[in-house]
Amino acid sequence: MTAPVFSTLGCRLNAYETEAMKKLAARAGIDNAVVVNTCAVTAEAVRKARQEIRRLRRDNPEATLIVTGCAAQTEPETFAAMDEVDRVIGNSEKMQPATWNAMSGPDFVGATERVQVDDIMSVRETAGHLIDGFGSRSRAYVQIQNGCDHRCTFCIIPFGRGNSRSVPAGVVVDQIRRLVERGFNEVVLTGVDLTSWGADLPGEPRLGDMVMRILTHVPELPRLRISSIDSIEADERLMQAIATEPRLMPHLHLSLQAGDNMILKRMKRRHAREDAIRFCEEARRLRPDMTFGADIIVGFPTETEAMFENSLALVEECGLTWLHVFPYSARKGTPAARMPQVRGGAIRERAARLRSLGEAQVARHLAVQVGRSHRVLLESPRMGRTEQFTEVIFSSDQPEGKIVSARITGTQGGQLCA
């Protein structure tokens, strides 16, 4: 029996779901299979998925090749047309035991229909209960939400993930308690649109309610971290947690996307640049050691040089440290794809400038840390991360998975030294 090969592209949530699929495939007794969990966030992501499929077919000529994930959900016909592909499975179907059970056996190529992709908008619940998180020996990721109710003009993800669905708070707390019992010292809450968590649950609780409930009911959890949030949806209890709960890590990754109000409007975002600046100022007032990451798209349709410079200025005005820069690429089926496009050369040049600014922001952050002491969670014997998620390298072995106090002595290649 040959264990299935899994390849994951895209976001942390995809990686989480791959772990669930591994367990489903194992329980179904599936072998000699290759599973590609695709991303659809950009046209480039879809191109990379096709490239990965061709590579894996060359490396595994006799295996059954299964394609799933967001790209499979949004454009199943693209992958069904590839000679290398035996099965195309949607995002909902990939999380169902029945899907994998139907494909078990020594030769399941003809056992079920080749394309199984249903209407993702009809899905009403998440599959967050399938696994107890995943991650390194030190940090675990827990899915608390899936899908998105918003319709940003550049984004195809709601059509890959469906509408927003929340994992009940009690289920999440139980998961985290088990993870702590297994020795994890940090848990990261993850989802597609985290700040929409709870809107579909009785009483419509907010993300801040979930955070406070976790910290209250799992007092032995040393560190709780939140992944990407939409700052305009940050609720009062979340801000209270930022101000009063030292176990909530002082690092937030913000879905900002642009720093120009006209571009934000054309993106159909729900915040203005002033809202982003105000949020960062307030969060840093409540927690002076707070650091911010952010997603920013460059070259969105109609973006002028002056509009781009507003995005550059936002980095300074919000005090952003960790930038994820996305050169815009049109996604078929989105409103932005029908807008006047920016030249590719201009997009590449702007992306380079923004990345350069991001590198300067990281260098500035690192320089300030020299001489300070940090609590570092060890991901390996010689590397860990501070509470602000900054990498620290050690000159001697440390206890992997543990939190140690370290004095920062210098910087090297985008990392702190201890």
C-alpha positions, 0 to 999 in steps of 0.5 A: 500500500502506497500512502497518498501524496498531498500537495497544498497551495495557497492559504493556511486554511487550505493547509488545515483542510489538507490535514483533515483530508489526510485523515479522511483518506486514511480512514477510507483506505485510499492508496496510490493517489495524489491530491492537489489542494488548489488556490484561486486567489489570483490567476497566477495561483491557478497557473501554478496549480496546473503546473503542480498537477503536471509535475506530480503526474510526471512523478506519479504516472500510475497514481490516481490524481485528485484535484480539489480546493478553491480553483477546483471549486471556481473553475472545475472545467479547467481541471477536468479538461487536463489529461493528467487529472482523474478526479475534480472535487469541490471544497465542500465535498473534500471535507465529507467522509462519504466522498473519500469512502466512495473512492476507496478500493484498489481501482476507484477511477471509474467508481464515482463521477469524475467531477463532484463540485456542487453549489458552495453557496448552499453549504451552511456549516463548517467542518472545523470539528474534523481535526484538532488543529495542526502545526509545528510542535509548538504552534497549532492552527484552529479553524473557527470560520469559513467562507465570506459574505462580502463581495470585493470586486477583485476577489473570487474566494467567496465563490470558492468558499461559499458564504460565511459559516462559524464553528460554535464557540464550545467546539473551538474551546474544546479543541483548544483545551485538547491541544493544550493538553497535548503540549501546544503553547500557542494556538492561532485562530484561522478562517477566511473572514475571521471578524465575521465569526458568530454572525450566523450563530444564535445571539450573533456573538463577535470575535471578541467574545470568542477570544475572551471565552477561550482565554477565560475557559482555557487559562493554561493556554500560554499564547493565543494568536489571531490571523488576518482580520478586517479591521473595520469589523473589530468589535469592542470586546476584541479591543478590550482583549487587546488592552487587557489580555497579555496572552493575546499576542500583540500582532495583527495581520490586517486586510487593508488592500489599498491606501487610496479611498477611490481605489478602496471604493472601487474594490468595494471595501468597507473602510476608508484609509482614515479608518485603517489609520484610526484602528492602528492608532487605537490598537497601539494605544491599547497595546504599545508593543502591537505590530501590524502586518497587512495585505496590499494590492498594487496595480488595481484597475484605474490605479494612478501613480498618485493613488499608489503613493497613498498606499505607500504613505499608508504603510508609514501612517499605520506603522505597518511592519510585515507587508504581503504585496500582491501585484494585481492580476485579473480574475475572470468572473470578477467585476474588477476584471472588466475595469480599465487595467494598469500596464503590467510594467507599472504594476511590477515597478510599484510592487518592487517599490512597496516591497522595498518599503516593507523591507525597510519597515522590517529593518526598522522594527528589528533595530528597535528590538536590539537590547530588549528581552523577549519571550520566544516560542521555539519552533526548532532548536535554533529558531523561534518567534517573539510575541510580535511574530518576529523570528529569533535565531539562537547560537545554541540549542534551545528546548523546541516547543517551549517558551524561553526568555531571550535578550536580543543581541543583534540582527541578521538577514531579517531575523533577530539574534539571541 
